Amino acid sequence: MSANLGKIEEAALALSAEERARLAMDLIKSLDNYDDPEAEKLWLQEAERRYQEYRQGKIQGRPADDVYRDAFSKVR
């Protein structure tokens, strides 16, 4: 971690929870157009692997409603 990044992190941690949340959202939004070709390639390989396993009957799908319900119950 660079010295500048360390100073920024220290300053950010001194903010209130509300300010840190707003900063975090702004930082995440700033990555919306960030493209990482290697990550994209790896995700495509993973998606293809999962699709093939599904087609071969090695794994089963789950209804999206069930997945979302389970995920939301874990963050509440």
Secondary structure as GFF3:
##gff-version 3
##sequence-region A 1 76
A	DSSP	alpha_helix	3	13	.	.	.	ID=ss1
A	DSSP	alpha_helix	17	29	.	.	.	ID=ss2
A	DSSP	alpha_helix	37	55	.	.	.	ID=ss3
A	DSSP	alpha_helix	64	75	.	.	.	ID=ss4
###
